[in-house]
């Protein structure tokens, strides 16, 4: 019989990956549970776990009481087998989280750019500070994901333009990877918020939904078939530029050297945080932020209804436009305006959409429990990269 020495090695690799992937997804398990869920025999499962232990990837973390026999050992992936960094970059603050391979936060820090116009130096400093706080060497990071406002080119990985981050020009992606000596991913901040929404928010487990994000600007993340839809140029979801009745068209949105794109005109001129705050003042609600204005209106009961009706009508223009094309079924309202409005706003948006659109989606408020959905999404995206790297080694 002809020997095929490559087959046993390949089978071992397949078995090791299956067991490791299961432990990463499910948490501590016994040898018997791993065998039952992977189809491995008891002997093969034992051999697989022994190899993973030798490689420093899994360890015994406890025992599970069984029947008459001895307690079964519980195996888990060693937390220090991989770390990730997730960042949210804004014009005034950079927030960074370092997490272990299980997604548990080890450290979270924030730094102010203080007018520093070199993105590489600013990001490097933020990550180093977070790693020091976590007592994790920079070289132990297996995934780094950075969330930024603006359009990210899917081909180069660079921020093509961002009104808030003018220094993030072409070549920053490559420069960051060279500086950190590992692959770096830059992603649109609303897309990252959608990742968090699908993992543990209002869209948990759903394959099709959109997240409408109303904060300083207006953005939308589109998830179809369980994957983010970015579009050919990365501009899918830039709903702020949507032409709407009664609002001037954006005058000139081209990006030219030394000039930023205009934020005037289109849907964003109706439902950005600035627009909502201005609208609220007209209804007698003044507060430090648009989100606080909406919260005060909700708390005012009948007195706040006219303002909420107007905000809902404006949001419905964008929601209806998306629904007649994509029919996503679920629309999640996020950002400071969407979060503050709660059910009082989502019910109004749903009704307003039904009046002008043949498609009636379910409209809900974001339900991500993390205080910063963008940062949470960045960590989740980095974890996916880190775990894949761990599975390949």
C-alpha positions as CSV (number, residue, x, y, z in Angstrom):
1,X,0.0,0.0,0.0
2,X,1.4,3.4,-1.0
3,X,2.1,5.7,1.9
4,X,0.9,9.3,1.9
5,X,2.9,11.0,4.6
6,X,1.3,14.4,4.0
7,X,-2.2,13.2,4.8
8,X,-1.8,12.6,8.6
9,X,-0.2,16.0,9.0
10,X,-3.0,17.7,7.1
11,X,-5.6,15.9,9.2
12,X,-3.8,17.0,12.4
13,X,-3.9,20.6,11.2
14,X,-7.6,20.3,10.3
15,X,-8.4,18.8,13.7
16,X,-6.3,21.4,15.6
17,X,-8.0,24.2,13.8
18,X,-11.5,22.8,14.4
19,X,-10.9,22.4,18.1
20,X,-9.3,25.8,18.5
21,X,-12.0,27.5,16.5
22,X,-14.6,25.9,18.7
23,X,-13.0,27.0,21.9
24,X,-12.6,30.6,20.6
25,X,-16.3,30.7,19.6
26,X,-17.8,28.9,22.6
27,X,-15.5,29.2,25.6
28,X,-14.3,26.5,28.0
29,X,-15.2,23.0,27.1
30,X,-14.4,19.4,28.1
31,X,-12.6,17.0,25.8
32,X,-15.8,15.1,25.4
33,X,-17.8,18.2,24.4
34,X,-15.1,19.1,21.8
35,X,-15.2,15.6,20.5
36,X,-19.0,15.6,20.2
37,X,-19.2,18.9,18.4
38,X,-16.3,18.3,16.0
39,X,-16.9,14.6,15.4
40,X,-13.5,13.6,16.7
41,X,-13.0,10.4,18.7
42,X,-12.0,10.6,22.3
43,X,-8.5,9.5,21.4
44,X,-8.1,12.0,18.6
45,X,-9.6,14.8,20.7
46,X,-7.1,14.1,23.5
47,X,-4.2,14.2,21.0
48,X,-5.5,17.4,19.5
49,X,-5.7,19.1,22.9
50,X,-2.3,17.8,23.8
51,X,-0.8,19.4,20.7
52,X,-2.6,22.7,21.3
53,X,-1.2,22.7,24.9
54,X,2.3,22.1,23.7
55,X,2.0,25.0,21.3
56,X,0.9,27.2,24.2
57,X,-2.5,27.9,22.9
58,X,-4.8,26.1,25.3
59,X,-4.8,25.3,29.0
60,X,-6.9,23.6,31.6
61,X,-9.0,26.2,33.5
62,X,-11.2,24.1,35.7
63,X,-13.2,21.0,35.9
64,X,-16.8,20.0,35.2
65,X,-18.6,17.6,37.5
66,X,-20.0,14.6,35.7
67,X,-21.6,11.3,36.6
68,X,-20.0,8.7,38.8
69,X,-16.5,9.1,37.2
70,X,-13.9,11.8,37.9
71,X,-14.6,15.4,36.9
72,X,-13.7,16.3,33.3
73,X,-11.1,18.9,32.7
74,X,-12.3,22.2,31.1
75,X,-10.0,23.6,28.3
76,X,-9.8,27.2,27.2
77,X,-7.7,29.2,24.8
78,X,-4.9,31.0,26.8
79,X,-5.9,34.7,26.9
80,X,-2.3,35.9,26.2
81,X,-2.0,33.9,23.0
82,X,-3.1,37.0,21.2
83,X,-4.0,40.7,21.8
84,X,-5.7,43.3,19.6
85,X,-6.0,47.0,19.5
86,X,-9.2,48.9,18.5
87,X,-9.2,52.6,18.0
88,X,-11.6,55.4,17.3
89,X,-10.0,58.5,15.8
90,X,-11.7,61.8,15.9
91,X,-10.5,65.4,15.5
92,X,-10.4,66.0,19.3
93,X,-9.8,62.6,20.8
94,X,-8.3,59.2,20.1
95,X,-9.7,56.3,22.1
96,X,-7.9,53.0,22.2
97,X,-8.8,49.6,23.7
98,X,-6.4,46.6,24.1
99,X,-8.2,43.3,24.5
100,X,-7.1,39.7,24.8
101,X,-8.0,36.9,22.4
102,X,-11.3,36.4,24.2
103,X,-12.3,40.0,23.6
104,X,-11.9,41.0,27.3
105,X,-10.7,44.6,27.7
106,X,-7.3,44.8,29.3
107,X,-6.8,48.6,29.0
108,X,-8.6,51.6,27.6
109,X,-7.0,55.0,27.2
110,X,-7.8,58.3,25.4
111,X,-5.3,60.9,24.1
112,X,-5.8,64.3,22.6
113,X,-4.0,65.0,19.3
114,X,-3.3,68.6,20.6
115,X,-3.0,69.9,17.1
116,X,-0.5,67.3,16.0
117,X,-1.0,66.9,12.3
118,X,1.0,63.6,11.8
119,X,-1.6,60.7,12.0
120,X,1.2,58.1,12.2
121,X,2.8,59.7,15.3
122,X,-0.6,60.3,17.0
123,X,-1.8,56.7,16.4
124,X,1.5,55.3,17.4
125,X,1.5,57.2,20.7
126,X,-2.1,56.2,21.5
127,X,-1.4,52.5,20.9
128,X,1.9,52.6,22.9
129,X,0.1,54.2,25.8
130,X,-2.6,51.6,25.7
131,X,-0.2,48.7,25.5
132,X,1.8,50.1,28.4
133,X,-1.3,50.4,30.5
134,X,-2.2,46.8,29.5
135,X,1.4,45.6,30.1
136,X,1.4,44.1,26.6
137,X,4.3,44.4,24.2
138,X,3.5,46.2,20.9
139,X,4.8,43.1,19.1
140,X,2.1,40.9,20.7
141,X,-0.7,42.6,18.9
142,X,-2.3,40.3,16.3
143,X,-4.9,42.8,15.0
144,X,-5.2,46.6,14.8
145,X,-8.3,48.2,13.5
146,X,-8.8,52.0,13.4
147,X,-12.2,53.6,13.0
148,X,-12.4,57.0,11.3
149,X,-15.1,59.3,9.8
150,X,-15.1,59.6,6.1
151,X,-14.7,57.3,3.1
152,X,-12.1,54.6,3.1
153,X,-10.8,53.4,-0.2
154,X,-11.2,49.6,-0.3
155,X,-8.3,49.2,-2.7
156,X,-5.6,51.2,-0.9
157,X,-7.0,51.1,2.6
158,X,-6.6,54.8,2.9
159,X,-9.1,57.5,4.1
160,X,-10.0,59.0,0.7
161,X,-11.4,62.1,2.4
162,X,-12.7,63.1,5.8
163,X,-13.9,66.5,6.7
164,X,-12.8,66.0,10.3
165,X,-9.4,64.5,9.6
166,X,-7.7,66.5,6.8
167,X,-4.3,65.1,7.7
168,X,-5.4,61.5,6.8
169,X,-4.2,61.6,3.2
170,X,-3.1,58.9,0.8
171,X,-0.2,56.8,2.0
172,X,-1.2,56.9,5.7
173,X,-2.4,53.3,5.7
174,X,1.0,52.0,4.4
175,X,2.9,54.3,6.7
176,X,1.0,53.1,9.8
177,X,1.6,49.4,8.8
178,X,5.3,50.2,8.5
179,X,5.5,52.1,11.7
180,X,3.7,49.3,13.7
181,X,5.4,46.5,11.8
182,X,2.1,44.7,11.2
183,X,-1.0,44.9,9.0
184,X,-3.4,47.7,10.0
185,X,-7.0,48.1,8.9
186,X,-8.7,51.5,8.6
187,X,-12.5,51.3,8.6
188,X,-15.4,53.8,8.4
189,X,-16.6,54.5,11.9
190,X,-20.3,53.8,11.2
191,X,-19.4,50.5,9.6
192,X,-17.7,49.5,12.8
193,X,-20.7,50.5,14.8
194,X,-22.8,48.2,12.6
195,X,-20.4,45.3,13.4
196,X,-21.1,45.9,17.1
197,X,-24.8,46.1,16.4
198,X,-24.8,42.8,14.6
199,X,-22.7,41.1,17.3
200,X,-24.6,42.2,20.4
201,X,-27.1,44.9,19.6
202,X,-30.5,45.3,18.0
203,X,-29.4,43.5,14.8
204,X,-27.8,40.5,16.6
205,X,-27.5,37.6,14.2
206,X,-29.3,39.3,11.3
207,X,-27.9,39.2,7.8
208,X,-29.7,42.2,6.4
209,X,-30.1,45.6,8.0
210,X,-29.0,49.2,7.8
211,X,-27.7,51.5,10.6
212,X,-28.5,55.2,10.2
213,X,-26.0,57.2,12.3
214,X,-26.8,60.8,13.2
215,X,-24.2,62.7,15.1
216,X,-21.9,65.5,13.9
217,X,-22.4,64.2,10.4
218,X,-24.8,61.7,8.9
219,X,-23.8,58.2,7.8
220,X,-25.2,54.8,7.1
221,X,-23.8,51.3,7.3
222,X,-25.3,48.7,5.0
223,X,-25.1,45.0,5.9
224,X,-26.3,42.5,3.2
225,X,-26.0,38.8,3.4
226,X,-24.1,39.1,6.7
227,X,-21.4,41.3,5.2
228,X,-20.7,45.0,5.1
229,X,-21.5,46.5,1.7
230,X,-18.9,49.2,1.0
231,X,-19.4,49.7,-2.7
232,X,-16.8,50.0,-5.4
233,X,-15.2,53.1,-4.1
234,X,-16.0,52.6,-0.4
235,X,-18.7,55.3,-0.5
236,X,-21.8,53.1,0.1
237,X,-23.7,54.6,3.0
238,X,-22.7,58.2,2.4
239,X,-26.4,59.1,2.8
240,X,-25.6,62.6,4.0
241,X,-25.2,63.7,0.3
242,X,-28.7,62.3,-0.6
243,X,-30.7,65.0,-2.5
244,X,-34.0,65.6,-0.8
245,X,-37.0,67.9,-1.5
246,X,-36.8,71.4,-0.2
247,X,-33.1,71.3,0.5
248,X,-30.3,72.8,-1.7
249,X,-28.1,70.3,-3.4
250,X,-24.5,70.1,-2.2
251,X,-22.7,72.9,-4.1
252,X,-19.4,71.1,-4.7
253,X,-18.3,67.9,-3.0
254,X,-15.1,67.4,-5.0
255,X,-11.9,67.0,-3.0
256,X,-9.2,69.3,-4.3
257,X,-5.7,69.9,-2.9
258,X,-5.9,72.3,0.0
259,X,-9.7,72.2,0.1
260,X,-12.1,70.1,2.1
261,X,-15.4,68.8,0.7
262,X,-18.5,70.9,1.6
263,X,-20.9,69.6,4.2
264,X,-23.7,71.9,3.0
265,X,-26.8,70.7,1.3
266,X,-28.4,67.3,1.0
267,X,-29.9,65.2,3.8
268,X,-27.1,66.0,6.2
269,X,-28.2,69.6,6.3
270,X,-31.5,68.4,7.8
271,X,-30.5,65.7,10.4
272,X,-26.9,66.3,11.4
273,X,-26.4,67.1,15.1
274,X,-25.9,70.7,14.2
275,X,-29.2,70.8,12.2
276,X,-31.1,69.0,14.9
277,X,-29.8,71.4,17.6
278,X,-30.8,74.4,15.5
279,X,-34.2,72.9,14.8
280,X,-34.7,72.2,18.6
281,X,-33.9,75.8,19.5
282,X,-36.7,76.8,17.1
283,X,-39.1,74.6,19.2
284,X,-37.9,76.0,22.5
285,X,-35.5,73.2,23.4
286,X,-31.9,74.4,24.0
287,X,-29.2,72.2,25.4
288,X,-25.5,71.6,25.2
289,X,-25.8,69.0,22.4
290,X,-28.3,67.7,19.9
291,X,-28.7,64.5,21.8
292,X,-29.5,66.3,25.0
293,X,-32.1,68.4,23.1
294,X,-33.8,65.3,21.9
295,X,-33.7,63.7,25.4
296,X,-35.3,66.9,26.8
297,X,-38.0,66.7,24.1
298,X,-38.8,63.1,24.9
299,X,-39.0,63.8,28.6
300,X,-41.4,66.8,27.9
301,X,-44.1,64.4,26.7
302,X,-46.8,66.2,24.6
303,X,-44.7,69.3,24.6
304,X,-41.9,67.7,22.8
305,X,-44.0,65.9,20.2
306,X,-43.9,68.5,17.5
307,X,-40.0,68.5,17.5
308,X,-39.9,64.7,17.4
309,X,-42.4,64.6,14.6
310,X,-40.2,67.0,12.5
311,X,-37.0,65.1,13.2
312,X,-38.8,61.8,12.3
313,X,-40.1,63.3,9.1
314,X,-36.6,64.4,8.1
315,X,-35.0,61.0,9.0
316,X,-37.8,59.2,7.1
317,X,-36.7,60.9,3.8
318,X,-33.4,59.0,4.1
319,X,-34.8,55.8,5.4
320,X,-37.5,55.6,2.7
321,X,-34.9,56.2,0.0
322,X,-32.8,53.3,1.2
323,X,-35.8,50.9,1.8
324,X,-37.2,51.2,-1.7
325,X,-33.8,50.1,-3.1
326,X,-32.5,47.6,-0.6
327,X,-35.6,46.6,1.5
328,X,-33.4,45.7,4.4
329,X,-36.2,44.8,6.8
330,X,-34.6,46.4,9.8
331,X,-33.4,50.0,10.3
332,X,-31.4,50.8,13.4
333,X,-31.1,54.5,14.5
334,X,-27.8,55.3,16.2
335,X,-25.5,58.2,16.9
336,X,-26.3,60.8,19.5
337,X,-29.7,61.7,17.9
338,X,-30.9,58.2,17.3
339,X,-29.8,57.0,20.7
340,X,-31.4,59.9,22.5
341,X,-34.7,59.5,20.7
342,X,-35.4,56.0,21.8
343,X,-38.8,54.4,21.0
344,X,-40.5,57.8,20.9
345,X,-38.4,58.6,17.8
346,X,-38.3,55.2,16.1
347,X,-42.0,54.7,16.2
348,X,-42.5,58.1,14.5
349,X,-39.9,57.3,11.9
350,X,-41.6,54.0,11.1
351,X,-44.9,55.7,10.7
352,X,-43.5,58.5,8.6
353,X,-41.7,56.0,6.3
354,X,-45.0,54.0,5.8
355,X,-46.7,57.2,4.6
356,X,-44.3,57.9,1.8
357,X,-42.9,54.4,1.0
358,X,-44.4,51.1,-0.1
359,X,-41.9,49.3,2.1
360,X,-42.4,49.5,5.8
361,X,-39.3,48.4,7.7
362,X,-39.0,47.8,11.4
363,X,-37.2,50.8,12.9
364,X,-35.4,50.4,16.3
365,X,-32.9,52.2,18.5
366,X,-29.4,51.0,18.8
367,X,-29.0,48.4,21.5
368,X,-25.2,48.1,21.8
369,X,-24.5,48.0,25.5
370,X,-20.9,49.2,25.1
371,X,-20.5,53.0,25.8
372,X,-18.7,53.4,22.5
373,X,-20.1,51.3,19.6
374,X,-17.4,52.3,17.2
375,X,-14.7,51.3,19.6
376,X,-16.5,48.0,20.3
377,X,-16.8,47.3,16.6
378,X,-13.1,48.1,16.1
379,X,-12.2,45.5,18.7
380,X,-14.5,42.9,17.2
381,X,-13.0,43.4,13.7
382,X,-9.5,43.2,15.1
383,X,-10.4,40.0,17.0
384,X,-11.6,38.4,13.8
385,X,-8.2,39.1,12.2
386,X,-6.3,37.9,15.3
387,X,-8.2,34.7,15.5
388,X,-7.7,33.9,11.9
389,X,-3.9,34.5,12.3
390,X,-3.9,32.3,15.4
391,X,-5.7,29.5,13.5
392,X,-3.2,29.7,10.6
393,X,-0.1,29.3,12.7
